[in-house]
Amino acid sequence: MAQKGISIIRGLDVDELIKLLNKAYADEWLAYYQYYIEAKVIKGIMKDAVIAELNQHAADELRHAGLLADRIIQLGGTPLLNPKDWLEQTNCGYITPTDFDVLKILEDAIEGERCAIDIYSKIADITNGKDIVTYDIVKQILEDEVEHEEDLVALQEDITSFIKQLKGE
């Protein structure tokens, strides 16, 4: 454990910070799997474009999990070691795909991104000016999550518009 690295943290309970980061770590693993499996089961119009986006987002979520695990370890903690703990610790939960329609998959993915934006905004507020290293990591992840939401909403709008055109609306 890097003592000097921890000593630069001001006004934060490191154990509480580790708990927050572990909950976000759980979210990232669940988001990774959700995107991975949605890309496998999705059906409907323009699904190939959505599959490409879901696969890219899955890779990003896995990278986020790695960043969080590294920071948890730097702070003297241990990342959640058992996948069952992800479901118990998650902030955003896991939406099991039951309707494989492209628009429903996008709706679920957008909901997950919006939850992630809320969580990382809160962690950024907590760490801003108190733990610059964690703040920078969270800021980077937050930027990705905002971009993910934007990408998914754009796809949803494009598909909805295309369907309306097909229907002559």
C-alpha positions, 0 to 999 in steps of 0.5 A: 500500500502506497502510504504517501499516495494515501497521505495526499487525501484530505478530508475523506474517510479512505475506507468509505471511499473504497466502499464507494469505489467497490460499488462502482466496480460492481456496476462496471462488471455488471454493465460489461456483462449486460452490454456483452450479452445484449450484443449477442441476443439483440434482434431487429432493425439496424441491429448491426450498428447497435451491436458495434456500439454495445461491443465498444461500450462493453470494452469501455466498461471493462477498462473502467473496472480495471481503473477502479480495481487499481485505485482500490488497491492503491488505497489499501483495499481489495476489489470485490473478489466474487461475482455474487458480490457485484449484485449485492454491492451494485448501485445501478443493478443489472437489467436482465434482457427479456425483450431482445428488440433493438429499441428495448435493448437501447432503452435498458442501456440508456437507463444504465448509463444514466445511473452511471452518470449519477453515481460518478457525478456524486463520487466526483463531487465527494473527491473534488479537491480532496483526492485528486487521483480518484477524482481524475479517474472518476472524471475520465469514467464520467466523460465516457459514460456521458458519451455512451449515453449520447451515442445510445440516444442517437442510435435510438432516435435514428432507429425510431425515425427510420421506423416512422419513415418505413411506416410512412409517418 
